[in-house]
C-alpha cells in the first residue's frame, strides 16, 4: 500500500494563505456589516468619535538580508546572507481623527524579530575520511540564530478614501514609521556543524559545537517604514474590529558594525474602543453681569531678595612629600588603520630652542606624547648615537603584502621626517625599516591587538636614547581629606534660579561647580587634577579663595566670598617611584632594557632603612582571573630580580591587582601598554 505524504507549506506560503483568508473574510463581513449599518442608521445617535483606544495582535513573516561575518574581523571565513523567520507581535493603539477621512495613528508594540541564518563553507580544507580512507573536501555549516525582542513605537497616518464620497465601505490605507529597541531580549547563538565527510568529528568528538552564545553585541535602535491596507468593521456602537495586512521595510542595520536589514509582511487584528464626544445641551444665555465699582488699586509689594548669611569652610590640609619619580619611555608610536600620517598628539607645540624633558609636567602620558621631541634632543646630546625606526602593520589592514610593506615603510619615514625637518637630525643617523607585523605582536584576535600592532618601534645601541625620564626630589602634595565642603546659609533660597561656585588660587580657578536649586552644602572632590592645578609649591602661609554667585528669579544676582588657609605638613617618609613598562601583551618576563633600568633604580633609591612595595597590573583584555594571575607573576618576577640586585631589601609586599585599577585610558593603545606594568614604590624615612 502506497502512503502519500501531505505536502508541507513553506513559511512564506503559510503567511500568504493566512493574509488571503483574512482579506476574503473581511470582504464577506463588510457586506453584512454595511447592510446592517444602512438599516440601523436612523436609530443610532450621531455623536462624533474623538478618540480610539485599542489592542492589536498579529503575525509577521520576516526576511533577513545580511552580510554578517561568521567570524568578526575575518571576512575570508565566510558570511551569512539571509534567511526567513516568523514571530508574533502585540500592543496597544491610539487613533485620533483629524477629519472624517484622516486619523493620526500611534502604536506601542512588543515585537519579536528572530533570525536564523546558515552558510556552508569548507574554507578549502581537506580531511581524511576514515570510512573511505582517502582525503576528501571538508564542508562545514555555520548557523547563526538570534532572538530580538523589541519595544516598538509606531506613528502613522490612516486614510479612509471612501468617507468623503459618502460610500459606506470601511476600507483604509495606513502609512507609518517606527523605531524599536531590543530592551526585552537580545540573545544569539552561533554553531558550526560538519556536513561532510559524515564520519568526521571535531576534537571534542561532536559533529556540532557552539562557537558563541550570549548577548548580540552592537544591537541598537532599529528604524522602519510600513504600509498597510485594512477594513474597520463595526462590532457594536462603541467597538470595532480592524483587519489589516501590510509590508514593513527596515531602514537601518540591526547591528551598528555590520550590514543586516530586515523586512516583513504581516497580518494583524486591532480591536478598538470608540470614545465619543458628547455634545453639551444648549443653555440659555447668562444674565448680564452685575456692574460693580472698580476696587481701589493696591500697591504691589516687591518680593524680598535672597540673602546669603554665611558661606564658609574648614582649612585645606595637605601633606608635602619629597618624591623622585622615574617615567619609562614607551618606545612605540601608534597609527590609525591604513594611515601613515603622524597623529597630532605626537606633535605638541613646543619651542625647540628651550625644550627640556625635565621641564615637562610630571604626568606619564604628557611625557609619552613628547617622545619624539625627547628622542630628538637626546640625539643632539649624543652626536654619535643612531636610532633604528621600524614601521609595522597589523598584517590585515591592506589586502596584499606589498601594499602593507609600503605602508610600514611610510610610517617609519613619517617619524624620520619629523626628526629631520623639525629638529634637523641628519638622515644618515636614522635607519628606516618596514615590517608586515611586529616581532613582539599583540594578540590579533582582539581588535585592540590589531590597533597596537599598527605602530613604529624605536631601538638604539645607545642606552641613553631610550632611558626613562627622571624627575628628582620634587614636592608632591596630597590632601588629608577627600573633599572640601562649603556650608551655605541663606534666607529665601527658593528665589534662586541658578548658582555657580569656584575655588581659586591667585586668581586661577582650580575647580568649579554649578546647579539650579541652592544646596546647603557644596562639596569638591580633591582629586589629582585639582592637586596638579594647585601647583608644586605651597608657601608656609598660603590660602585659597572660594566664591558663590546666585542668580535670582528676577534676573539679579548676589555673591559671597570665602578665604580659607592651607595647612601644610611634612611627610616623614621620602618616596621613590618606578613604573616599569616591562611586559608586552600576555608576558611576564623582564626584558634587558628594563633590567638595566631596575639596576640603576635599586642602586640609587633603596637605603638600609627603606621599605619596598611592589604592585603588578594588567590591561582590561582577557579573563579577570587570568589577569589577576598574570599580574601576580609580573610582581613576583620583579621582586625576585630586585632581591638578586639587593638581597638586604625589605619588601613589604609584592601583589598583583589585575585590571581592578586602570590608571590610564584603555581605549588608547598607549593607555593599555602603560597598564601592563609593575609599580615599585620605595619609602625611606626623611633624614633630620
LINHUSUL-V728821 format. One line per field, one symbol per residue. ss: DSSP state (a for helix, b for strand, c for the rest). phi: phi as a letter, one per 30 degrees, with the letter a starting at -180 (. if undefined). psi: psi as a letter, one per 20 degrees, with the letter a starting at -180 (. if undefined). Layout:
ss->???
phi->???
psi->???
//
This chain:
ss->ccccccccccaaaaaaaaaaaaaaaaaaaaaaaaaaaaacccccccccbbbbbbbbbbbbbbbbbbccbcccccaaacbccbbbbbbbbbbbbbbbbbbccbbbbbbbbbbbccbbbbbbcccccbbbbccccbbbbcbbbbbbbbbbbbbbbbbbbbbcccaaacccccbbbbbbbbbbbbbbbbbbbbbbbbbbcccccccccccbbbbbbbccccbccbbbbbbbbbbbbbbbccbbbbbbbbbbbbccccbccccbbbbbbbbbbbbbbbbbccccccccccccccccccccccccccccccbbbbbbbccbbbbbbbbbbbbccccbbbcccccccccaaaccccccccccaaaccccaaaaaacaaaaaaaaaaacccccbbbbbbccccccccaaaaaaaaaaaaaaaaaaaaaaccccaaabbbbbbcccccccccccaaaaaaacbbbbbcccaaaaccbbbbbbbbbbbcccbbbbbbbbbcaaabbbbbbbbbbccbbbbbbbbcccccbbbbbccaaaaaaacccccccbbbbbbbbbbbccccbbbbbbbbbbbbbbccbbbbbbbbcccccccccccaaaaaaaaaaaaaacccccbbbbbbcccccccaaaaaaaaaaaaaaaaaaaaaacccccbbbbbbccccccccccccaaaaaaaccbbbbbbbbccc
phi->.dccdddcddeddddddddddddddddddddddddddddcdddcdcdddbaccabbbabbcccccbbdddceibdddjbdcllcabadbalcbbbbddbdbbbdbbbcbcbdbdabbbacachidbbdddddhadbdcbcccbccbbccccccbbabcbcdcdddiddcddbbbbabbbbbdddlababbbbbdcbddddbdecibdbbcdabldddidbdccabbbbbabccdcbecbbbccbbabccdcbddcdcbdacbbacbbbbccbcccccdddddcddddddddcdddddcddddddddbddabbadddcbccbdbcbccdcddbbcbddiccddddddbddbcedcdbddcdedbedddddceddddddddddbdcdbbccccbbdibdbdcddddddddddddddddddddddchdedddcccbbbdbddcdddddcddddddddabccbadceddcddcccchcdccbddcdbcccccbbchddddcabbbbbbbhicdcabbaacddddbbccdcddddddddjcbcdecbabbcbbbbcddcjdbbbbcbcbdcccbcddcccbbbcdddcdeibbcdddddddddedddddcdcecdccbcbcbbdddjdddddddddddddddddddddddbdddccdabbcchcdbcdbdddcddddddddbbcccccbeddd
psi->ppppppppqqhgghghhghgghgggggghggghgghhhhjhhiprkpqqiqpprqqqapqoppporlpqgppjmhijrqqhrrrrqqrqrbqqppopgahjpqppqqoqpppmrqopqqppjjjqqrpohgilrpqqppppppopqopoqoppppapppnhighijplolqqqpprqqpqpliiqnqqpprqpogqqhipqrhjkqhqqphqpbpoqjpbppqrqqqqqrpoppgahjpqpoppqapppphrqhqiirpoqqrqqqqqpopppopqoppqqpqqqqqqqppqqpqpppppppqqrppohqorrrqopqppppppppoqopkqpqqqpjqjppqhijlqoqohhjpphiiqqmpghgggijghhggghhhhhnhiqqppooqrrjjiiqhqhgghggggghghhgghhghhggikpphiipopqpqgqqgnqroiiqhhggghinrpqqqqiohhgjqrppoplrppppqgqhqopppppqpliiiphqqpqqpqokipphqpqrafporhpopppmahgghghhrjoprgoqrrpqqpppprijirqqqqqopqrpopqppiqpppqpopmhpapkqkpprhghggghggggghhprhjqqppppqrraiqrqghghggghhhggghggghghghnhjqoogqoqpjckhoniqojiphhhggiimrpppppopppp.
//
